[in-house]
Amino acid sequence: MKAVAVTLWALSLVLMSCGGAPTVAPVEQTPSSGQTALVETTPAPEPEPDVSPSPPEADTEPSEEEALLELVRGNVATTDLSAVVKITGVRVEGPNGAPPATTGYVNHVYEVEILTPISGCGAKKGFAFAQMADADSRPMEIGTALFVSVCRGEKGGYYTPDVGYAIPQSALPASALAALKSKKLPKDASACGE
């Protein structure tokens, strides 16, 4: 019996020295032979981690076209006049009609023909509007079709209140005009008092 205990002790040392936890089960007596038997146990395997792909998150970002259309809707709702226009003439001026500077800012003044009135046009067939630009930038070309939203200044002239109010019609989806004309857009806080 002493030899069996020493053997079990030596066996547990060997098993523990291999870096694992002892895997020897308690000694059981077999009733018929009177000798001890070793029963080895194998640890249960670790469950595999769940690697199934998670469902894709819903894309909540609007497309570039949708974002641009939303910008145009906001422009229409916050300005005095909006229309699809075609540029028929261009000139570059300094502040208050002065000769244009070579540095700083200038005004690109566009003469336009109204192709499709959207808001605030009345019976107008065309108008001119100013858009501030860097002195070294080139104006848009004659013939360009735009979605434009402008403010009316104190002296009756029109101007864009900031960048993003004169957008090439080709940048918007074909359905944009119908979407803008299909419902009356509520007037939001004006962008024109600046």
C-alpha positions in Angstrom: 0.0 0.0 0.0 2.9 2.3 0.8 4.3 1.7 -2.7 1.0 2.7 -4.3 0.9 5.9 -2.3 4.5 6.8 -3.3 3.7 6.0 -6.9 0.6 8.2 -6.8 2.6 11.0 -5.3 5.4 10.7 -7.9 2.8 10.6 -10.7 1.1 13.8 -9.5 4.5 15.5 -9.4 5.2 14.5 -13.0 1.8 15.7 -14.1 2.1 19.0 -12.4 5.6 19.7 -13.7 4.2 19.6 -17.3 2.4 22.8 -16.7 -1.1 21.4 -16.3 -3.3 20.9 -13.3 -3.3 17.4 -11.9 -5.6 15.2 -13.9 -5.5 12.1 -11.6 -8.8 11.1 -10.1 -9.0 9.9 -6.6 -7.9 6.3 -6.1 -10.7 3.8 -6.2 -10.6 0.3 -4.7 -11.7 -2.5 -6.9 -13.5 -4.9 -4.6 -12.4 -8.1 -6.3 -8.6 -7.6 -6.5 -7.8 -5.4 -3.6 -5.5 -3.3 -5.7 -5.8 0.3 -6.5 -6.6 1.5 -10.0 -5.9 5.0 -11.4 -8.6 6.7 -13.4 -7.6 9.5 -15.6 -9.9 12.3 -16.4 -9.7 14.6 -19.3 -10.7 18.2 -18.8 -13.8 19.3 -20.8 -12.8 21.2 -23.9 -13.4 25.0 -23.8 -16.4 26.1 -25.9 -15.5 27.7 -29.2 -16.1 31.4 -29.2 -19.1 32.6 -31.3 -17.6 33.9 -34.5 -20.8 34.2 -36.5 -20.9 37.6 -38.2 -23.1 40.1 -36.4 -25.9 41.6 -38.5 -24.8 44.7 -40.4 -25.8 48.0 -38.7 -28.3 50.0 -40.6 -26.7 52.8 -42.6 -28.1 56.0 -41.0 -25.9 58.4 -43.0 -27.8 59.9 -45.9 -26.2 59.6 -49.4 -24.4 62.5 -50.9 -27.3 63.3 -53.1 -29.8 63.1 -50.2 -27.6 65.4 -48.1 -27.4 67.9 -51.0 -31.1 67.8 -51.6 -31.7 68.4 -47.9 -29.3 71.4 -48.1 -31.3 72.8 -51.1 -34.6 72.4 -49.1 -33.1 74.3 -46.3 -31.8 77.0 -48.7 -35.3 77.4 -50.2 -36.9 77.6 -46.7 -34.5 80.4 -45.5 -34.1 82.7 -48.5 -36.2 85.2 -50.4 -36.0 83.7 -53.9 -35.2 80.2 -55.2 -35.1 78.9 -58.8 -33.4 76.8 -61.3 -31.5 79.3 -63.4 -29.1 79.4 -66.4 -26.1 81.8 -66.2 -26.3 84.3 -69.1 -23.6 86.7 -68.1 -20.8 87.1 -65.6 -18.7 89.9 -64.2 -16.2 90.3 -61.3 -16.4 93.3 -59.0 -14.9 94.5 -55.8 -17.0 95.6 -52.8 -19.8 98.0 -53.7 -19.1 97.7 -57.4 -15.4 98.8 -57.2 -12.8 97.4 -59.5 -11.9 93.8 -58.4 -9.0 93.3 -56.1 -6.2 90.9 -56.9 -6.1 89.5 -53.3 -8.8 89.0 -50.7 -12.4 88.7 -51.8 -14.4 89.8 -54.8 -18.0 89.4 -56.0 -18.9 87.2 -58.9 -22.0 88.8 -60.3 -24.2 86.5 -62.3 -26.9 87.5 -64.7 -29.4 84.6 -64.9 -32.5 83.5 -66.7 -35.1 81.7 -64.6 -35.7 78.3 -66.1 -38.0 77.0 -63.3 -39.3 79.2 -60.4 -39.4 77.5 -57.1 -40.1 80.2 -54.5 -40.4 84.0 -54.4 -39.9 84.6 -58.1 -43.3 86.1 -58.9 -43.3 87.0 -62.6 -39.6 87.5 -62.9 -37.9 86.2 -66.0 -34.4 86.8 -64.8 -32.2 88.7 -62.2 -28.6 89.2 -61.2 -27.0 88.0 -58.0 -23.6 88.4 -56.3 -21.6 85.6 -54.8 -18.5 86.3 -52.7 -15.4 84.5 -53.8 -11.6 84.5 -53.4 -10.0 87.0 -55.7 -8.0 84.3 -57.5 -11.1 82.0 -58.1 -12.8 81.8 -61.5 -16.5 82.4 -61.8 -18.9 79.7 -63.0 -19.3 79.5 -66.8 -22.0 81.0 -68.9 -24.6 78.4 -69.7 -24.3 76.6 -66.3 -27.7 75.6 -64.9 -28.0 76.1 -61.1 -30.3 75.6 -58.2 -29.9 79.0 -56.6 -31.4 80.5 -53.4 -30.7 84.2 -52.8 -31.5 87.0 -50.5 -32.7 90.5 -51.5 -30.4 93.2 -50.3 -31.4 96.7 -49.0 -30.9 98.3 -52.5 -33.0 95.6 -54.2 -30.1 93.5 -55.5 -29.8 89.8 -54.8 -26.9 87.9 -53.2 -26.1 84.4 -51.8 -25.8 84.6 -48.0 -23.0 82.1 -47.9 -21.4 79.2 -49.8 -23.8 76.3 -50.8 -26.6 78.5 -52.1 -25.8 78.2 -55.8 -25.4 74.5 -56.7 -24.9 73.1 -60.2 -28.2 71.4 -61.2 -26.1 68.4 -62.4 -25.0 67.7 -58.8 -28.5 66.9 -57.7 -30.6 63.9 -58.6 -33.1 64.3 -61.5 -36.0 64.0 -59.1 -34.8 67.0 -57.0 -36.9 69.6 -58.8 -40.1 67.6 -58.6 -39.4 67.0 -54.9 -39.0 70.7 -54.2 -42.0 71.7 -56.2 -44.3 68.9 -54.9 -44.9 70.5 -51.6 -44.9 74.0 -50.0 -41.8 74.2 -47.9 -42.3 76.0 -44.6 -40.3 79.2 -44.1 -37.6 78.7 -41.5 -35.5 81.4 -39.8 -34.1 83.6 -42.5 -30.5 83.4 -43.7 -30.9 86.8 -45.2 -30.5 89.2 -42.3 -26.7 89.0 -42.2 
